[in-house]
Amino acid sequence: MTSWLRYWKPTEAEYWWSKPQEIIVRSWSKQYVTRKVKVGDVLWFMSVVEGTLYLIGRQDVAEILTADQVSRRHPDLMDAPYAFSAKTPIYPSVKASLMGIAPHLRFVGKVDRLNIKEGIDGRYLQNLCELTPKSHDLVLGVYETARATKIGKVRGGGGIRDASAPKVAQAPESMSSVVTALERARAQTFLVEREAQATIAVRREAALLRRYVEYLSKSGCIVTCRVLNRGSERLRIDAFNETRKQLIEAKSDETRDSARYGIGQLFDYRRDFDRDVDLVLLVPRRPKADVEKLLADCGIVCVWEAGGSFEESRLRRSC
């Protein structure tokens, strides 16, 4: 798989931002042929608006057609090479600044980085640029964070369905349960209450994480999101502090149950990283002393919000 940076003009970016529910199902460029874009590659669409580099969306290439093929099979489209997306998974458009990672983006070729000192000029990004694997991961982190925030905004009462997912008639929600007819009346009320509580918890976690990321960014840290591929599963880490090498998991409360769940998640995530990464559990308030000690004994740093800032536990492993 090769990852490409595809530049779009600001007017094109504004079009996609004005249609937040639209999915990029196809795109065209003569460079798809000259640069030999192939099936399985990833296209990242970006633009420069008022000097800021923005991420617009992602397209996983499922088919490449030449101009001649397009004219025969899709007479409604202009005669140009096209890349078509797979039907699944679906990647919605986003609006996310890439300025935090821009100095660290690297390309394959003679010109291997952006000229940040003189300001980012879209004219220098019009050639299709091949991203290095590490740069792909950085962009992916920004995209997943923006996508998670976008999903959180459209979640509401009555379920927590990802609004970017395709709508299937009478498809059950992921959190729904199959219940017997005798229990259905009571269970329905219970499920609605649980889903409402889960939605509130997700919103609290997202808001807490956003404040913490802003806090870290002000101190010069680069924070991204990572996605781990485990066979058919994709695990999304809440945040990864690239500067301090920290895996961060956020929880909506500081209870023992949340701490124990967070410990399991962080240990699971760490299997995909070098052993020198640190583990951080982010909570809204300082937990009880024994919970704080539990985290310390597991080698996890506890961070909580306090007075408009953030503090971390000074306890260290005692066993």
Beta strands, then each sheet from edge to edge (+ up, - down):
strand 1: 3-7
strand 2: 26-28
strand 3: 42-49
strand 4: 52-65
strand 5: 82-85
strand 6: 96-97
strand 7: 129-131
strand 8: 223-224
strand 9: 227-230
strand 10: 233-236
strand 11: 239-241
strand 12: 246-250
strand 13: 278-283
strand 14: 300-306
strand 15: 309-312
sheet 1: 2+ 5- 4+ 3- 1- 7+
sheet 2: 2+ 5- 4+ 6-
sheet 3: 8+ 11- 12+ 13+ 14+ 15-
sheet 4: 9+ 10-
end
